[in-house]
Structures are given as structure tokens and as C-alpha cells.
Amino acid sequence: MRIQESAEMYLETIYVLSKGGGDVRSVDVSEHMGFSKPSVSRAVGLLKSGGYVSVDAVGHISLTEQGLEIAEKIYKRHNILTRFFISLGVSEEQAALDACKIEHDISDEAFEAIERHIK
């Protein structure tokens, strides 16, 4: 199932924050992404109703199995594409910015070819 790019970005952010250890809250997502708290709350509500995240009684956000699968895919794409661009001579900062733009739209075929090339 294909979800919107913005949802993928939220899932990836929740994943990255959760990898840092500790609980993830809407305020953490808001600070990390630079979005307003109401915008994040709305997005988290949509992700929750879509079955991508769960939120406990005190507001801690967890990825569901479905959300985790998407988050890991986007995170992997981001890292591989960043490494690919750096290998071409792009600065690390620009490589990460460009990877973020492309990771959501690149076809599986093209991504897998880049991944094979990097390895």
C-alpha cells in the first residue's frame, strides 16, 4: 500500500527518534521536524487511524508492524541514497538533503540498482 510522502516522513522521524532510545512524543517529533505541535498532533492522529502508529495513555508514540516496515524502508533508502551521492562527490549535507527528496519517489527498480552499485 502506498502512503503519502508526508506520512512516510513522519514514520521515518518516529523511527529515527525511537532508535535514540527513550519514548517518542509528539513534541519530540515537532522539534525534530520543525513543525507546529498541532500539525504533528493531526498527523499522528491520521497515522494512528491508519494503523501505522499507536499512542499510549501518556502520549508515547510507537510504530506498529505496518508503520515500522515503511519507516525502515524509507530510512534504508535515505542512507543508501546519501552514501551514493557522497560517492559521486556531493557534499554530505547536500547528499542528505537530496536523498530526502528522492527517497519517497524513486522506483524499487532504480533504488535496488543503486543499492547493488553501492555494495
SEZA-320487 format. One record per atom (N, C-alpha, C): x, y negated, z negated; residue in three letters. Coordinates in steps of 0.05 Angstrom, whole numbers, plus 5000, padded with zeros to 4 digits. Layout:
XYZALA
...
***
This chain:
501750245000MET
500050005000MET
501849755000MET
501149565017ARG
502649315019ARG
501449105002ARG
503048974985ILE
502048764968ILE
503348504978ILE
502348284968GLN
503448024976GLN
506247974966GLN
507747814981GLU
510447744973GLU
510647634945GLU
508747464938SER
508847334911SER
508547554890SER
506847744894ALA
506547964875ALA
509148124872ALA
510448174895GLU
512948314894GLU
515048154878GLU
515047894881MET
516947724867MET
516447734837MET
513847734829TYR
513247754800TYR
514148034789TYR
513548244804LEU
514248504795LEU
517348534793LEU
518748424812GLU
521648434811GLU
522748284787GLU
521548054782THR
522347894759THR
521848034733THR
519548154730ILE
518948314706ILE
520948544703ILE
521548664725TYR
523548894724TYR
526248794715TYR
527248574727VAL
529848464720VAL
529948384690VAL
527848254681LEU
527748164653LEU
527648414635LEU
526148614642SER
526048854625SER
528649004624SER
530248994646LYS
532849124646LYS
534748994626LYS
534248744619GLY
535848604599GLY
535348684571GLY
533348864567GLY
532648954541GLY
530648764528GLY
529148864510GLY
527248704497GLY
524548694512GLY
522648564500ASP
520048544511ASP
519848314531ASP
518148344551VAL
517748134571VAL
514948014566VAL
514947744564ARG
512447594560ARG
512047404584ARG
509647304586SER
509147114608SER
510946874607SER
511546784583VAL
513346544580VAL
516146604591VAL
517046854588ASP
519646934599ASP
519646924629ASP
517447024641VAL
517147024670VAL
517046744680VAL
515546574666SER
515246294673SER
517946154673SER
519446194653GLU
522146064651GLU
523946164672GLU
523946424677HIS
525746544697HIS
525146454725HIS
522546434732MET
521746374759MET
521346074763MET
521245924741GLY
520745634744GLY
517845564751GLY
516045734744PHE
513145694750PHE
511745614724PHE
509445484727SER
507945404703SER
506845644689SER
506345614663LYS
505245834647LYS
502445914657LYS
500745724665PRO
498145804675PRO
498345964702PRO
500245884719SER
500546034744SER
501446324738SER
503346354720VAL
504346614713VAL
502146784700VAL
500546654682SER
498346804669SER
496346904689SER
495746744709ARG
493846824730ARG
495047054746ARG
497647034754ALA
498847244769ALA
499047504754ALA
499647484728VAL
499847724711VAL
497047854709VAL
495047684707GLY
492247794706GLY
491547944732GLY
492347834755LEU
491847964780LEU
493448234782LEU
495948224773LEU
497648464774LEU
496448674755LEU
495348594733LYS
494148774714LYS
491648904726LYS
489948734738SER
487548844751SER
488149024774SER
490448974787GLY
491249144809GLY
492649404801GLY
493149434775GLY
494349674765GLY
497449674766GLY
498649444769TYR
501549424772TYR
502949374745TYR
501549244727VAL
502649194700VAL
500549254679VAL
501549284655SER
499849294632SER
500749094612SER
498948984596VAL
499648784576VAL
498448874550VAL
500248894529ASP
499248984503ASP
497948764488ASP
497048824464ALA
495448634448ALA
496948384440ALA
499648394440VAL
501248154433VAL
502448024457VAL
501648114481GLY
502547974506GLY
505048084519GLY
506048314510HIS
508348424523HIS
507548564550HIS
508948494571ILE
508348594597ILE
510048834604ILE
508849054614SER
510349284623SER
509449354651SER
511249454667LEU
510549554693LEU
509349824691LEU
507249864707THR
506050134709THR
507850294728THR
507250544731GLU
508750714750GLU
508750584778GLU
506350504786GLN
506050374813GLN
507550114814GLN
507449954794GLY
508949694793GLY
511949744793GLY
512849944778LEU
515650004776LEU
516750094803LEU
515250254817GLU
516050344844GLU
516550114863GLU
514749924863ILE
515049684881ILE
517349514871ILE
517549464845ALA
519649294834ALA
522449414840ALA
522749674837GLU
525349794842GLU
526049774872GLU
524049804889LYS
524549784918LYS
525549504925LYS
524149304915ILE
524849024922ILE
527648954910ILE
528149044885TYR
530648994872TYR
532949124887TYR
532549364896LYS
534549504912LYS
535049354938LYS
532949274952ARG
533249124977ARG
534848874972ARG
534148734950HIS
535548484944HIS
538548524941HIS
539248734926ASN
542048784920ASN
543548874946ASN
542349054961ILE
543649144986ILE
543948925006ILE
541848765010LEU
542048545029LEU
544048335020LEU
544148274994THR
546148084984THR
548948184990THR
549448444984ARG
552148554990ARG
552748545020ARG
550748605036PHE
551048595065PHE
551948315074PHE
550448115065PHE
551047845074PHE
553847755064PHE
554547835040ILE
557247765029ILE
559347895046ILE
558848145055SER
560748285071SER
561148155099SER
559247995107LEU
559447845132LEU
560847575128LEU
561447505103GLY
562847255097GLY
561047035086GLY
558547105080VAL
556646905069VAL
557346875039VAL
557246635029SER
557746585000SER
555846744983SER
556646814959GLU
554946984942GLU
552246844936GLU
552346584931GLU
549946434924GLU
548046434948GLU
549046374972GLN
547346364996GLN
546446645003GLN
548046845000ALA
547347115006ALA
544947204989ALA
544947134963ALA
542747204945ALA
540147054953ALA
540446804961LEU
538146644969LEU
536846764995LEU
538546835014ASP
537546945039ASP
536447225035ASP
537647385018ALA
536647645012ALA
533847625000ALA
533347434983CYS
530747394970CYS
528647334991CYS
529447185012LYS
527447125033LYS
526847365051LYS
528747525055ILE
528547745075ILE
527448005062ILE
528048045037GLU
527448305024GLU
524548385025GLU
522748185028HIS
519848245029HIS
518848305056HIS
520248225077ASP
519248245104ASP
520748445122ASP
523148525115ILE
524748695132ILE
523348975134ILE
523549085157SER
522349355161SER
523949565147SER
522749785140ASP
524150005128ASP
526450105146ASP
525850105172GLU
527950205191GLU
530350025191GLU
529949765192ALA
532249575192ALA
533749585165ALA
532149595144PHE
533449605117PHE
535149855114PHE
534050085122GLU
535550335120GLU
538050335137GLU
537950205160ALA
540350175177ALA
542450005163ALA
541649785150ILE
543549615136ILE
544649775112ILE
542949915098GLU
543850075075GLU
545950285083GLU
545450415106ARG
547450615116ARG
550050475123ARG
549850245135HIS
552250095143HIS
553850015118HIS
552549925097ILE
553949835073ILE
555350075059ILE
554050305060LYS
555150535046LYS
557350645063LYS
***
